[in-house]
Amino acid sequence: MRKNTEKRRQKLINLLILFNVYKKDDKQLHEMTLTKLEYEYRRNKLQNHPHGEFGSIQWV
C-alpha cells in the first residue's frame, strides 16, 4: 500500500510541475502530504481549465 501511495504522490508532483507549481506555502512539493498534493492539483486544474477563460466557448 505504501508503494502505491508513493507512486500517487510522485504522479501528482509531476502534474503540479506541469502547472509550474514547485513550492506551496514555502514547502517543496516533496515535503507535502498526499492529501495536500491532491488538493493543490484539483485547485490548479480548475484554475487552468481551458474552457474557463475569456474567449472560450461559453453558454449565454
C-alpha positions as a Python dict, from the first residue, in 0.01 Angstrom:
ca = {
    (1, 'M'): (0, 0, 0),
    (2, 'R'): (286, 238, 79),
    (3, 'K'): (432, 181, -266),
    (4, 'N'): (101, 283, -427),
    (5, 'T'): (87, 594, -210),
    (6, 'E'): (437, 695, -315),
    (7, 'K'): (350, 637, -682),
    (8, 'R'): (41, 856, -644),
    (9, 'R'): (242, 1129, -470),
    (10, 'Q'): (505, 1126, -747),
    (11, 'K'): (239, 1140, -1017),
    (12, 'L'): (73, 1441, -851),
    (13, 'I'): (409, 1613, -810),
    (14, 'N'): (481, 1565, -1180),
    (15, 'L'): (137, 1701, -1273),
    (16, 'L'): (183, 2005, -1049),
    (17, 'I'): (520, 2074, -1210),
    (18, 'L'): (339, 2084, -1544),
    (19, 'F'): (130, 2366, -1394),
    (20, 'N'): (458, 2538, -1295),
    (21, 'V'): (395, 2477, -926),
    (22, 'Y'): (719, 2399, -744),
    (23, 'K'): (650, 2529, -394),
    (24, 'K'): (343, 2600, -186),
    (25, 'D'): (349, 2795, 140),
    (26, 'D'): (732, 2778, 143),
    (27, 'K'): (724, 2398, 120),
    (28, 'Q'): (870, 2193, -162),
    (29, 'L'): (624, 1954, -325),
    (30, 'H'): (816, 1652, -193),
    (31, 'E'): (755, 1775, 163),
    (32, 'M'): (376, 1789, 124),
    (33, 'T'): (129, 1518, 224),
    (34, 'L'): (-69, 1322, -32),
    (35, 'T'): (-390, 1496, 77),
    (36, 'K'): (-237, 1841, 29),
    (37, 'L'): (-93, 1743, -310),
    (38, 'E'): (-435, 1620, -424),
    (39, 'Y'): (-595, 1945, -308),
    (40, 'E'): (-338, 2159, -489),
    (41, 'Y'): (-376, 1954, -806),
    (42, 'R'): (-755, 1991, -807),
    (43, 'R'): (-726, 2363, -737),
    (44, 'N'): (-476, 2420, -1020),
    (45, 'K'): (-669, 2201, -1259),
    (46, 'L'): (-985, 2409, -1205),
    (47, 'Q'): (-799, 2740, -1232),
    (48, 'N'): (-619, 2642, -1551),
    (49, 'H'): (-910, 2476, -1728),
    (50, 'P'): (-902, 2575, -2099),
    (51, 'H'): (-1275, 2646, -2114),
    (52, 'G'): (-1289, 2877, -1813),
    (53, 'E'): (-1111, 3177, -1961),
    (54, 'F'): (-1235, 3470, -2165),
    (55, 'G'): (-1257, 3391, -2535),
    (56, 'S'): (-1361, 3033, -2480),
    (57, 'I'): (-1694, 2893, -2588),
    (58, 'Q'): (-1949, 2969, -2316),
    (59, 'W'): (-2323, 2932, -2284),
    (60, 'V'): (-2523, 3255, -2293),
}
